[in-house]
Amino acid sequence: MKTLTKQQALPEFPTSLRTKCLVYTRVMGYHRPVESFNIGKKGEHKQRLHFREF
């Protein structure tokens, strides 16, 4: 299985077609938007490993 880098995985779109997307994550039993996290918690969120169960 070939692993793609972020640059390879994301297609390029013109800025005019981009829209803001809210990302939610589950914290302590409820869902919160990541943009409301403090700087430290945002850093922890970026370091999380994501996996896909087959």
C-alpha positions in Angstrom: 0.0 0.0 0.0 1.5 3.3 -1.1 1.4 6.2 1.4 0.6 9.6 0.0 2.0 12.9 1.4 -0.3 15.8 2.2 0.8 17.5 -1.0 -0.1 14.5 -3.1 -3.4 13.7 -1.4 -4.9 17.2 -1.7 -6.0 18.5 -5.1 -5.4 22.1 -5.9 -8.5 24.3 -6.1 -8.8 28.0 -6.9 -9.2 30.2 -3.8 -12.6 31.4 -5.1 -13.9 27.8 -4.8 -12.7 27.2 -1.3 -15.0 27.4 1.7 -14.4 27.2 5.4 -15.0 23.8 7.0 -15.6 23.2 10.6 -13.9 20.2 12.0 -15.4 18.6 15.1 -13.8 16.1 17.4 -15.0 14.1 20.4 -13.7 15.3 23.7 -14.7 13.9 27.1 -18.0 12.4 25.7 -19.2 15.3 23.6 -18.3 16.9 20.3 -16.5 20.3 20.0 -15.2 22.3 17.1 -11.4 22.2 16.9 -11.2 25.9 16.1 -12.4 26.6 19.7 -9.4 24.8 21.2 -6.6 26.6 22.8 -3.1 26.6 21.2 -1.9 23.5 23.1 -5.0 21.4 22.4 -4.8 22.3 18.7 -1.2 21.0 18.6 -2.3 17.8 20.3 -5.1 17.4 17.7 -2.6 17.8 14.8 -0.3 15.1 16.3 -3.1 12.4 16.6 -2.7 9.3 14.4 -5.7 8.5 12.2 -6.4 5.0 11.1 -8.9 3.3 8.9 -10.4 0.0 10.1 -11.0 -2.5 7.3 
